Amino acid sequence: MSDETRDSNGAILADGDNVTLIKDLKVKGSGGVTLKRGTLVKKIRLTGDPDEIEANVDKVKGLVLRTEFVKKA
């Protein structure tokens, strides 16, 4: 993978990193679940797309997050 996955502040992300949400996010298709700003997301997984990461959160499994909405914890 030539492109590095970076968070909203430009820090490089790797598999297994922990990140924090920087804004409230409504999760589509989850029955109205909203992830609040400041939520800690543990053990992320990189995808082939440098703008997206995969994560599991308490309420939602297999969530895909845009890197522009997270910062490295």
mmCIF file of the N, C-alpha and C atoms, coordinates in Angstrom:
data_MODEL
# 
_entry.id   MODEL 
# 
loop_
_atom_site.group_PDB 
_atom_site.id 
_atom_site.type_symbol 
_atom_site.label_atom_id 
_atom_site.label_alt_id 
_atom_site.label_comp_id 
_atom_site.label_asym_id 
_atom_site.label_entity_id 
_atom_site.label_seq_id 
_atom_site.pdbx_PDB_ins_code 
_atom_site.Cartn_x 
_atom_site.Cartn_y 
_atom_site.Cartn_z 
_atom_site.occupancy 
_atom_site.B_iso_or_equiv 
_atom_site.pdbx_formal_charge 
_atom_site.auth_seq_id 
_atom_site.auth_comp_id 
_atom_site.auth_asym_id 
_atom_site.auth_atom_id 
_atom_site.pdbx_PDB_model_num 
ATOM 1   N N  . MET A 1 1  ? 0.857   -1.173 0.000  1.00 0.00 ? 1  MET A N  1 
ATOM 2   C CA . MET A 1 1  ? 0.000   0.000  0.000  1.00 0.00 ? 1  MET A CA 1 
ATOM 3   C C  . MET A 1 1  ? 0.904   1.238  0.000  1.00 0.00 ? 1  MET A C  1 
ATOM 4   N N  . SER A 1 2  ? 0.816   2.024  -1.034 1.00 0.00 ? 2  SER A N  1 
ATOM 5   C CA . SER A 1 2  ? 1.698   3.182  -1.155 1.00 0.00 ? 2  SER A CA 1 
ATOM 6   C C  . SER A 1 2  ? 1.209   4.371  -0.339 1.00 0.00 ? 2  SER A C  1 
ATOM 7   N N  . ASP A 1 3  ? -0.108  4.532  -0.241 1.00 0.00 ? 3  ASP A N  1 
ATOM 8   C CA . ASP A 1 3  ? -0.654  5.659  0.527  1.00 0.00 ? 3  ASP A CA 1 
ATOM 9   C C  . ASP A 1 3  ? -0.728  5.297  2.004  1.00 0.00 ? 3  ASP A C  1 
ATOM 10  N N  . GLU A 1 4  ? -0.294  6.222  2.859  1.00 0.00 ? 4  GLU A N  1 
ATOM 11  C CA . GLU A 1 4  ? -0.381  6.005  4.289  1.00 0.00 ? 4  GLU A CA 1 
ATOM 12  C C  . GLU A 1 4  ? -1.754  6.450  4.776  1.00 0.00 ? 4  GLU A C  1 
ATOM 13  N N  . THR A 1 5  ? -2.263  5.745  5.761  1.00 0.00 ? 5  THR A N  1 
ATOM 14  C CA . THR A 1 5  ? -3.531  6.125  6.369  1.00 0.00 ? 5  THR A CA 1 
ATOM 15  C C  . THR A 1 5  ? -3.235  7.108  7.489  1.00 0.00 ? 5  THR A C  1 
ATOM 16  N N  . ARG A 1 6  ? -3.835  8.296  7.402  1.00 0.00 ? 6  ARG A N  1 
ATOM 17  C CA . ARG A 1 6  ? -3.578  9.344  8.388  1.00 0.00 ? 6  ARG A CA 1 
ATOM 18  C C  . ARG A 1 6  ? -4.881  9.809  9.022  1.00 0.00 ? 6  ARG A C  1 
ATOM 19  N N  . ASP A 1 7  ? -4.777  10.261 10.286 1.00 0.00 ? 7  ASP A N  1 
ATOM 20  C CA . ASP A 1 7  ? -5.958  10.785 10.970 1.00 0.00 ? 7  ASP A CA 1 
ATOM 21  C C  . ASP A 1 7  ? -6.184  12.248 10.600 1.00 0.00 ? 7  ASP A C  1 
ATOM 22  N N  . SER A 1 8  ? -7.135  12.903 11.260 1.00 0.00 ? 8  SER A N  1 
ATOM 23  C CA . SER A 1 8  ? -7.488  14.280 10.932 1.00 0.00 ? 8  SER A CA 1 
ATOM 24  C C  . SER A 1 8  ? -6.346  15.259 11.198 1.00 0.00 ? 8  SER A C  1 
ATOM 25  N N  . ASN A 1 9  ? -5.414  14.895 12.081 1.00 0.00 ? 9  ASN A N  1 
ATOM 26  C CA . ASN A 1 9  ? -4.279  15.763 12.394 1.00 0.00 ? 9  ASN A CA 1 
ATOM 27  C C  . ASN A 1 9  ? -3.023  15.420 11.600 1.00 0.00 ? 9  ASN A C  1 
ATOM 28  N N  . GLY A 1 10 ? -3.094  14.382 10.762 1.00 0.00 ? 10 GLY A N  1 
ATOM 29  C CA . GLY A 1 10 ? -1.947  14.008 9.948  1.00 0.00 ? 10 GLY A CA 1 
ATOM 30  C C  . GLY A 1 10 ? -1.071  12.931 10.546 1.00 0.00 ? 10 GLY A C  1 
ATOM 31  N N  . ALA A 1 11 ? -1.441  12.400 11.718 1.00 0.00 ? 11 ALA A N  1 
ATOM 32  C CA . ALA A 1 11 ? -0.667  11.316 12.337 1.00 0.00 ? 11 ALA A CA 1 
ATOM 33  C C  . ALA A 1 11 ? -0.926  10.015 11.583 1.00 0.00 ? 11 ALA A C  1 
ATOM 34  N N  . ILE A 1 12 ? 0.118   9.226  11.389 1.00 0.00 ? 12 ILE A N  1 
ATOM 35  C CA . ILE A 1 12 ? -0.012  7.964  10.659 1.00 0.00 ? 12 ILE A CA 1 
ATOM 36  C C  . ILE A 1 12 ? -0.685  6.924  11.551 1.00 0.00 ? 12 ILE A C  1 
ATOM 37  N N  . LEU A 1 13 ? -1.688  6.230  11.002 1.00 0.00 ? 13 LEU A N  1 
ATOM 38  C CA . LEU A 1 13 ? -2.410  5.189  11.724 1.00 0.00 ? 13 LEU A CA 1 
ATOM 39  C C  . LEU A 1 13 ? -1.921  3.816  11.283 1.00 0.00 ? 13 LEU A C  1 
ATOM 40  N N  . ALA A 1 14 ? -1.934  2.866  12.207 1.00 0.00 ? 14 ALA A N  1 
ATOM 41  C CA . ALA A 1 14 ? -1.537  1.487  11.914 1.00 0.00 ? 14 ALA A CA 1 
ATOM 42  C C  . ALA A 1 14 ? -2.581  0.533  12.493 1.00 0.00 ? 14 ALA A C  1 
ATOM 43  N N  . ASP A 1 15 ? -2.572  -0.714 12.021 1.00 0.00 ? 15 ASP A N  1 
ATOM 44  C CA . ASP A 1 15 ? -3.469  -1.731 12.578 1.00 0.00 ? 15 ASP A CA 1 
ATOM 45  C C  . ASP A 1 15 ? -3.275  -1.820 14.081 1.00 0.00 ? 15 ASP A C  1 
ATOM 46  N N  . GLY A 1 16 ? -4.377  -1.879 14.821 1.00 0.00 ? 16 GLY A N  1 
ATOM 47  C CA . GLY A 1 16 ? -4.312  -2.031 16.267 1.00 0.00 ? 16 GLY A CA 1 
ATOM 48  C C  . GLY A 1 16 ? -4.252  -0.725 17.043 1.00 0.00 ? 16 GLY A C  1 
ATOM 49  N N  . ASP A 1 17 ? -4.145  0.408  16.354 1.00 0.00 ? 17 ASP A N  1 
ATOM 50  C CA . ASP A 1 17 ? -4.127  1.704  17.046 1.00 0.00 ? 17 ASP A CA 1 
ATOM 51  C C  . ASP A 1 17 ? -5.491  1.997  17.675 1.00 0.00 ? 17 ASP A C  1 
ATOM 52  N N  . ASN A 1 18 ? -5.487  2.874  18.660 1.00 0.00 ? 18 ASN A N  1 
ATOM 53  C CA . ASN A 1 18 ? -6.722  3.391  19.256 1.00 0.00 ? 18 ASN A CA 1 
ATOM 54  C C  . ASN A 1 18 ? -6.929  4.808  18.749 1.00 0.00 ? 18 ASN A C  1 
ATOM 55  N N  . VAL A 1 19 ? -8.174  5.145  18.424 1.00 0.00 ? 19 VAL A N  1 
ATOM 56  C CA . VAL A 1 19 ? -8.499  6.483  17.943 1.00 0.00 ? 19 VAL A CA 1 
ATOM 57  C C  . VAL A 1 19 ? -9.690  7.032  18.720 1.00 0.00 ? 19 VAL A C  1 
ATOM 58  N N  . THR A 1 20 ? -9.861  8.359  18.657 1.00 0.00 ? 20 THR A N  1 
ATOM 59  C CA . THR A 1 20 ? -10.963 9.051  19.305 1.00 0.00 ? 20 THR A CA 1 
ATOM 60  C C  . THR A 1 20 ? -11.761 9.809  18.245 1.00 0.00 ? 20 THR A C  1 
ATOM 61  N N  . LEU A 1 21 ? -13.077 9.786  18.358 1.00 0.00 ? 21 LEU A N  1 
ATOM 62  C CA . LEU A 1 21 ? -13.917 10.523 17.418 1.00 0.00 ? 21 LEU A CA 1 
ATOM 63  C C  . LEU A 1 21 ? -13.827 12.019 17.709 1.00 0.00 ? 21 LEU A C  1 
ATOM 64  N N  . ILE A 1 22 ? -13.793 12.843 16.657 1.00 0.00 ? 22 ILE A N  1 
ATOM 65  C CA . ILE A 1 22 ? -13.702 14.291 16.846 1.00 0.00 ? 22 ILE A CA 1 
ATOM 66  C C  . ILE A 1 22 ? -15.037 14.992 16.608 1.00 0.00 ? 22 ILE A C  1 
ATOM 67  N N  . LYS A 1 23 ? -16.085 14.238 16.245 1.00 0.00 ? 23 LYS A N  1 
ATOM 68  C CA . LYS A 1 23 ? -17.431 14.813 16.132 1.00 0.00 ? 23 LYS A CA 1 
ATOM 69  C C  . LYS A 1 23 ? -18.457 13.706 16.304 1.00 0.00 ? 23 LYS A C  1 
ATOM 70  N N  . ASP A 1 24 ? -19.688 14.090 16.639 1.00 0.00 ? 24 ASP A N  1 
ATOM 71  C CA . ASP A 1 24 ? -20.770 13.119 16.759 1.00 0.00 ? 24 ASP A CA 1 
ATOM 72  C C  . ASP A 1 24 ? -21.070 12.542 15.384 1.00 0.00 ? 24 ASP A C  1 
ATOM 73  N N  . LEU A 1 25 ? -21.229 11.222 15.319 1.00 0.00 ? 25 LEU A N  1 
ATOM 74  C CA . LEU A 1 25 ? -21.518 10.568 14.039 1.00 0.00 ? 25 LEU A CA 1 
ATOM 75  C C  . LEU A 1 25 ? -22.772 9.719  14.177 1.00 0.00 ? 25 LEU A C  1 
ATOM 76  N N  . LYS A 1 26 ? -23.738 9.936  13.275 1.00 0.00 ? 26 LYS A N  1 
ATOM 77  C CA . LYS A 1 26 ? -24.914 9.080  13.203 1.00 0.00 ? 26 LYS A CA 1 
ATOM 78  C C  . LYS A 1 26 ? -24.542 7.877  12.353 1.00 0.00 ? 26 LYS A C  1 
ATOM 79  N N  . VAL A 1 27 ? -24.846 6.690  12.846 1.00 0.00 ? 27 VAL A N  1 
ATOM 80  C CA . VAL A 1 27 ? -24.501 5.458  12.138 1.00 0.00 ? 27 VAL A CA 1 
ATOM 81  C C  . VAL A 1 27 ? -25.705 5.016  11.323 1.00 0.00 ? 27 VAL A C  1 
ATOM 82  N N  . LYS A 1 28 ? -25.544 5.007  10.005 1.00 0.00 ? 28 LYS A N  1 
ATOM 83  C CA . LYS A 1 28 ? -26.640 4.605  9.120  1.00 0.00 ? 28 LYS A CA 1 
ATOM 84  C C  . LYS A 1 28 ? -26.921 3.113  9.267  1.00 0.00 ? 28 LYS A C  1 
ATOM 85  N N  . GLY A 1 29 ? -28.203 2.750  9.225  1.00 0.00 ? 29 GLY A N  1 
ATOM 86  C CA . GLY A 1 29 ? -28.591 1.352  9.259  1.00 0.00 ? 29 GLY A CA 1 
ATOM 87  C C  . GLY A 1 29 ? -28.445 0.696  10.615 1.00 0.00 ? 29 GLY A C  1 
ATOM 88  N N  . SER A 1 30 ? -28.319 1.492  11.671 1.00 0.00 ? 30 SER A N  1 
ATOM 89  C CA . SER A 1 30 ? -28.122 0.915  13.002 1.00 0.00 ? 30 SER A CA 1 
ATOM 90  C C  . SER A 1 30 ? -29.301 1.189  13.933 1.00 0.00 ? 30 SER A C  1 
ATOM 91  N N  . GLY A 1 31 ? -30.368 1.698  13.396 1.00 0.00 ? 31 GLY A N  1 
ATOM 92  C CA . GLY A 1 31 ? -31.530 1.989  14.231 1.00 0.00 ? 31 GLY A CA 1 
ATOM 93  C C  . GLY A 1 31 ? -31.376 3.239  15.062 1.00 0.00 ? 31 GLY A C  1 
ATOM 94  N N  . GLY A 1 32 ? -30.681 4.221  14.540 1.00 0.00 ? 32 GLY A N  1 
ATOM 95  C CA . GLY A 1 32 ? -30.581 5.508  15.223 1.00 0.00 ? 32 GLY A CA 1 
ATOM 96  C C  . GLY A 1 32 ? -29.446 5.644  16.222 1.00 0.00 ? 32 GLY A C  1 
ATOM 97  N N  . VAL A 1 33 ? -28.438 4.799  16.136 1.00 0.00 ? 33 VAL A N  1 
ATOM 98  C CA . VAL A 1 33 ? -27.295 4.908  17.046 1.00 0.00 ? 33 VAL A CA 1 
ATOM 99  C C  . VAL A 1 33 ? -26.439 6.109  16.644 1.00 0.00 ? 33 VAL A C  1 
ATOM 100 N N  . THR A 1 34 ? -26.056 6.927  17.627 1.00 0.00 ? 34 THR A N  1 
ATOM 101 C CA . THR A 1 34 ? -25.153 8.046  17.407 1.00 0.00 ? 34 THR A CA 1 
ATOM 102 C C  . THR A 1 34 ? -23.915 7.842  18.264 1.00 0.00 ? 34 THR A C  1 
ATOM 103 N N  . LEU A 1 35 ? -22.746 7.866  17.638 1.00 0.00 ? 35 LEU A N  1 
ATOM 104 C CA . LEU A 1 35 ? -21.490 7.779  18.371 1.00 0.00 ? 35 LEU A CA 1 
ATOM 105 C C  . LEU A 1 35 ? -21.077 9.187  18.752 1.00 0.00 ? 35 LEU A C  1 
ATOM 106 N N  . LYS A 1 36 ? -20.849 9.419  20.019 1.00 0.00 ? 36 LYS A N  1 
ATOM 107 C CA . LYS A 1 36 ? -20.571 10.761 20.522 1.00 0.00 ? 36 LYS A CA 1 
ATOM 108 C C  . LYS A 1 36 ? -19.112 11.153 20.328 1.00 0.00 ? 36 LYS A C  1 
ATOM 109 N N  . ARG A 1 37 ? -18.892 12.454 20.219 1.00 0.00 ? 37 ARG A N  1 
ATOM 110 C CA . ARG A 1 37 ? -17.544 13.013 20.141 1.00 0.00 ? 37 ARG A CA 1 
ATOM 111 C C  . ARG A 1 37 ? -16.770 12.587 21.385 1.00 0.00 ? 37 ARG A C  1 
ATOM 112 N N  . GLY A 1 38 ? -15.519 12.175 21.201 1.00 0.00 ? 38 GLY A N  1 
ATOM 113 C CA . GLY A 1 38 ? -14.691 11.744 22.317 1.00 0.00 ? 38 GLY A CA 1 
ATOM 114 C C  . GLY A 1 38 ? -14.739 10.255 22.579 1.00 0.00 ? 38 GLY A C  1 
ATOM 115 N N  . THR A 1 39 ? -15.577 9.516  21.844 1.00 0.00 ? 39 THR A N  1 
ATOM 116 C CA . THR A 1 39 ? -15.660 8.068  22.015 1.00 0.00 ? 39 THR A CA 1 
ATOM 117 C C  . THR A 1 39 ? -14.339 7.426  21.611 1.00 0.00 ? 39 THR A C  1 
ATOM 118 N N  . LEU A 1 40 ? -13.800 6.568  22.470 1.00 0.00 ? 40 LEU A N  1 
ATOM 119 C CA . LEU A 1 40 ? -12.563 5.865  22.175 1.00 0.00 ? 40 LEU A CA 1 
ATOM 120 C C  . LEU A 1 40 ? -12.881 4.614  21.378 1.00 0.00 ? 40 LEU A C  1 
ATOM 121 N N  . VAL A 1 41 ? -12.229 4.462  20.238 1.00 0.00 ? 41 VAL A N  1 
ATOM 122 C CA . VAL A 1 41 ? -12.389 3.287  19.384 1.00 0.00 ? 41 VAL A CA 1 
ATOM 123 C C  . VAL A 1 41 ? -11.073 2.523  19.437 1.00 0.00 ? 41 VAL A C  1 
ATOM 124 N N  . LYS A 1 42 ? -11.119 1.284  19.934 1.00 0.00 ? 42 LYS A N  1 
ATOM 125 C CA . LYS A 1 42 ? -9.904  0.506  20.150 1.00 0.00 ? 42 LYS A CA 1 
ATOM 126 C C  . LYS A 1 42 ? -9.648  -0.467 19.009 1.00 0.00 ? 42 LYS A C  1 
ATOM 127 N N  . LYS A 1 43 ? -8.376  -0.746 18.768 1.00 0.00 ? 43 LYS A N  1 
ATOM 128 C CA . LYS A 1 43 ? -7.923  -1.783 17.832 1.00 0.00 ? 43 LYS A CA 1 
ATOM 129 C C  . LYS A 1 43 ? -8.535  -1.642 16.442 1.00 0.00 ? 43 LYS A C  1 
ATOM 130 N N  . ILE A 1 44 ? -8.235  -0.528 15.781 1.00 0.00 ? 44 ILE A N  1 
ATOM 131 C CA . ILE A 1 44 ? -8.736  -0.317 14.424 1.00 0.00 ? 44 ILE A CA 1 
ATOM 132 C C  . ILE A 1 44 ? -8.027  -1.254 13.453 1.00 0.00 ? 44 ILE A C  1 
ATOM 133 N N  . ARG A 1 45 ? -8.633  -1.440 12.282 1.00 0.00 ? 45 ARG A N  1 
ATOM 134 C CA . ARG A 1 45 ? -8.026  -2.213 11.208 1.00 0.00 ? 45 ARG A CA 1 
ATOM 135 C C  . ARG A 1 45 ? -7.991  -1.341 9.962  1.00 0.00 ? 45 ARG A C  1 
ATOM 136 N N  . LEU A 1 46 ? -6.877  -1.352 9.274  1.00 0.00 ? 46 LEU A N  1 
ATOM 137 C CA . LEU A 1 46 ? -6.763  -0.574 8.044  1.00 0.00 ? 46 LEU A CA 1 
ATOM 138 C C  . LEU A 1 46 ? -7.457  -1.316 6.919  1.00 0.00 ? 46 LEU A C  1 
ATOM 139 N N  . THR A 1 47 ? -8.006  -0.543 5.983  1.00 0.00 ? 47 THR A N  1 
ATOM 140 C CA . THR A 1 47 ? -8.606  -1.115 4.776  1.00 0.00 ? 47 THR A CA 1 
ATOM 141 C C  . THR A 1 47 ? -7.681  -0.774 3.620  1.00 0.00 ? 47 THR A C  1 
ATOM 142 N N  . GLY A 1 48 ? -8.024  -1.158 2.432  1.00 0.00 ? 48 GLY A N  1 
ATOM 143 C CA . GLY A 1 48 ? -7.219  -0.812 1.273  1.00 0.00 ? 48 GLY A CA 1 
ATOM 144 C C  . GLY A 1 48 ? -7.325  0.662  0.908  1.00 0.00 ? 48 GLY A C  1 
ATOM 145 N N  . ASP A 1 49 ? -8.310  1.349  1.476  1.00 0.00 ? 49 ASP A N  1 
ATOM 146 C CA . ASP A 1 49 ? -8.559  2.758  1.189  1.00 0.00 ? 49 ASP A CA 1 
ATOM 147 C C  . ASP A 1 49 ? -7.923  3.622  2.282  1.00 0.00 ? 49 ASP A C  1 
ATOM 148 N N  . PRO A 1 50 ? -7.006  4.535  1.944  1.00 0.00 ? 50 PRO A N  1 
ATOM 149 C CA . PRO A 1 50 ? -6.362  5.356  2.974  1.00 0.00 ? 50 PRO A CA 1 
ATOM 150 C C  . PRO A 1 50 ? -7.308  6.334  3.674  1.00 0.00 ? 50 PRO A C  1 
ATOM 151 N N  . ASP A 1 51 ? -8.535  6.500  3.177  1.00 0.00 ? 51 ASP A N  1 
ATOM 152 C CA . ASP A 1 51 ? -9.507  7.409  3.801  1.00 0.00 ? 51 ASP A CA 1 
ATOM 153 C C  . ASP A 1 51 ? -10.468 6.697  4.744  1.00 0.00 ? 51 ASP A C  1 
ATOM 154 N N  . GLU A 1 52 ? -10.333 5.360  4.889  1.00 0.00 ? 52 GLU A N  1 
ATOM 155 C CA . GLU A 1 52 ? -11.278 4.611  5.712  1.00 0.00 ? 52 GLU A CA 1 
ATOM 156 C C  . GLU A 1 52 ? -10.555 3.617  6.617  1.00 0.00 ? 52 GLU A C  1 
ATOM 157 N N  . ILE A 1 53 ? -11.133 3.399  7.806  1.00 0.00 ? 53 ILE A N  1 
ATOM 158 C CA . ILE A 1 53 ? -10.659 2.363  8.722  1.00 0.00 ? 53 ILE A CA 1 
ATOM 159 C C  . ILE A 1 53 ? -11.855 1.542  9.181  1.00 0.00 ? 53 ILE A C  1 
ATOM 160 N N  . GLU A 1 54 ? -11.600 0.317  9.619  1.00 0.00 ? 54 GLU A N  1 
ATOM 161 C CA . GLU A 1 54 ? -12.650 -0.531 10.169 1.00 0.00 ? 54 GLU A CA 1 
ATOM 162 C C  . GLU A 1 54 ? -12.474 -0.602 11.669 1.00 0.00 ? 54 GLU A C  1 
ATOM 163 N N  . ALA A 1 55 ? -13.597 -0.699 12.385 1.00 0.00 ? 55 ALA A N  1 
ATOM 164 C CA . ALA A 1 55 ? -13.531 -0.764 13.839 1.00 0.00 ? 55 ALA A CA 1 
ATOM 165 C C  . ALA A 1 55 ? -14.781 -1.432 14.390 1.00 0.00 ? 55 ALA A C  1 
ATOM 166 N N  . ASN A 1 56 ? -14.667 -1.901 15.622 1.00 0.00 ? 56 ASN A N  1 
ATOM 167 C CA . ASN A 1 56 ? -15.817 -2.377 16.373 1.00 0.00 ? 56 ASN A CA 1 
ATOM 168 C C  . ASN A 1 56 ? -16.014 -1.436 17.550 1.00 0.00 ? 56 ASN A C  1 
ATOM 169 N N  . VAL A 1 57 ? -17.247 -0.988 17.729 1.00 0.00 ? 57 VAL A N  1 
ATOM 170 C CA . VAL A 1 57 ? -17.605 -0.132 18.857 1.00 0.00 ? 57 VAL A CA 1 
ATOM 171 C C  . VAL A 1 57 ? -18.636 -0.918 19.653 1.00 0.00 ? 57 VAL A C  1 
ATOM 172 N N  . ASP A 1 58 ? -18.866 -0.539 20.913 1.00 0.00 ? 58 ASP A N  1 
ATOM 173 C CA . ASP A 1 58 ? -19.788 -1.287 21.775 1.00 0.00 ? 58 ASP A CA 1 
ATOM 174 C C  . ASP A 1 58 ? -21.106 -1.615 21.081 1.00 0.00 ? 58 ASP A C  1 
ATOM 175 N N  . LYS A 1 59 ? -21.712 -0.626 20.433 1.00 0.00 ? 59 LYS A N  1 
ATOM 176 C CA . LYS A 1 59 ? -23.047 -0.803 19.871 1.00 0.00 ? 59 LYS A CA 1 
ATOM 177 C C  . LYS A 1 59 ? -23.035 -1.302 18.427 1.00 0.00 ? 59 LYS A C  1 
ATOM 178 N N  . VAL A 1 60 ? -21.904 -1.127 17.703 1.00 0.00 ? 60 VAL A N  1 
ATOM 179 C CA . VAL A 1 60 ? -21.874 -1.434 16.282 1.00 0.00 ? 60 VAL A CA 1 
ATOM 180 C C  . VAL A 1 60 ? -20.614 -2.238 15.962 1.00 0.00 ? 60 VAL A C  1 
ATOM 181 N N  . LYS A 1 61 ? -20.793 -3.382 15.318 1.00 0.00 ? 61 LYS A N  1 
ATOM 182 C CA . LYS A 1 61 ? -19.655 -4.209 14.917 1.00 0.00 ? 61 LYS A CA 1 
ATOM 183 C C  . LYS A 1 61 ? -19.409 -4.028 13.419 1.00 0.00 ? 61 LYS A C  1 
ATOM 184 N N  . GLY A 1 62 ? -18.148 -4.093 12.996 1.00 0.00 ? 62 GLY A N  1 
ATOM 185 C CA . GLY A 1 62 ? -17.827 -3.982 11.578 1.00 0.00 ? 62 GLY A CA 1 
ATOM 186 C C  . GLY A 1 62 ? -18.068 -2.598 11.015 1.00 0.00 ? 62 GLY A C  1 
ATOM 187 N N  . LEU A 1 63 ? -17.855 -1.576 11.832 1.00 0.00 ? 63 LEU A N  1 
ATOM 188 C CA . LEU A 1 63 ? -18.095 -0.193 11.439 1.00 0.00 ? 63 LEU A CA 1 
ATOM 189 C C  . LEU A 1 63 ? -16.942 0.315  10.577 1.00 0.00 ? 63 LEU A C  1 
ATOM 190 N N  . VAL A 1 64 ? -17.264 1.033  9.503  1.00 0.00 ? 64 VAL A N  1 
ATOM 191 C CA . VAL A 1 64 ? -16.246 1.680  8.676  1.00 0.00 ? 64 VAL A CA 1 
ATOM 192 C C  . VAL A 1 64 ? -16.297 3.177  8.963  1.00 0.00 ? 64 VAL A C  1 
ATOM 193 N N  . LEU A 1 65 ? -15.159 3.736  9.387  1.00 0.00 ? 65 LEU A N  1 
ATOM 194 C CA . LEU A 1 65 ? -15.085 5.154  9.733  1.00 0.00 ? 65 LEU A CA 1 
ATOM 195 C C  . LEU A 1 65 ? -14.203 5.891  8.746  1.00 0.00 ? 65 LEU A C  1 
ATOM 196 N N  . ARG A 1 66 ? -14.565 7.108  8.413  1.00 0.00 ? 66 ARG A N  1 
ATOM 197 C CA . ARG A 1 66 ? -13.721 7.984  7.607  1.00 0.00 ? 66 ARG A CA 1 
ATOM 198 C C  . ARG A 1 66 ? -12.618 8.533  8.506  1.00 0.00 ? 66 ARG A C  1 
ATOM 199 N N  . THR A 1 67 ? -11.394 8.564  8.017  1.00 0.00 ? 67 THR A N  1 
ATOM 200 C CA . THR A 1 67 ? -10.265 9.019  8.844  1.00 0.00 ? 67 THR A CA 1 
ATOM 201 C C  . THR A 1 67 ? -10.346 10.505 9.165  1.00 0.00 ? 67 THR A C  1 
ATOM 202 N N  . GLU A 1 68 ? -11.116 11.277 8.400  1.00 0.00 ? 68 GLU A N  1 
ATOM 203 C CA . GLU A 1 68 ? -11.244 12.708 8.683  1.00 0.00 ? 68 GLU A CA 1 
ATOM 204 C C  . GLU A 1 68 ? -12.008 12.972 9.986  1.00 0.00 ? 68 GLU A C  1 
ATOM 205 N N  . PHE A 1 69 ? -12.670 11.954 10.555 1.00 0.00 ? 69 PHE A N  1 
ATOM 206 C CA . PHE A 1 69 ? -13.451 12.133 11.779 1.00 0.00 ? 69 PHE A CA 1 
ATOM 207 C C  . PHE A 1 69 ? -12.782 11.530 13.012 1.00 0.00 ? 69 PHE A C  1 
ATOM 208 N N  . VAL A 1 70 ? -11.534 11.091 12.894 1.00 0.00 ? 70 VAL A N  1 
ATOM 209 C CA . VAL A 1 70 ? -10.848 10.479 14.046 1.00 0.00 ? 70 VAL A CA 1 
ATOM 210 C C  . VAL A 1 70 ? -9.482  11.119 14.255 1.00 0.00 ? 70 VAL A C  1 
ATOM 211 N N  . LYS A 1 71 ? -9.006  11.009 15.504 1.00 0.00 ? 71 LYS A N  1 
ATOM 212 C CA . LYS A 1 71 ? -7.621  11.394 15.805 1.00 0.00 ? 71 LYS A CA 1 
ATOM 213 C C  . LYS A 1 71 ? -7.010  10.282 16.636 1.00 0.00 ? 71 LYS A C  1 
ATOM 214 N N  . LYS A 1 72 ? -5.710  10.109 16.491 1.00 0.00 ? 72 LYS A N  1 
ATOM 215 C CA . LYS A 1 72 ? -5.005  9.053  17.203 1.00 0.00 ? 72 LYS A CA 1 
ATOM 216 C C  . LYS A 1 72 ? -5.055  9.324  18.695 1.00 0.00 ? 72 LYS A C  1 
ATOM 217 N N  . ALA A 1 73 ? -5.348  8.278  19.462 1.00 0.00 ? 73 ALA A N  1 
ATOM 218 C CA . ALA A 1 73 ? -5.480  8.424  20.927 1.00 0.00 ? 73 ALA A CA 1 
ATOM 219 C C  . ALA A 1 73 ? -4.127  8.268  21.609 1.00 0.00 ? 73 ALA A C  1 
# 
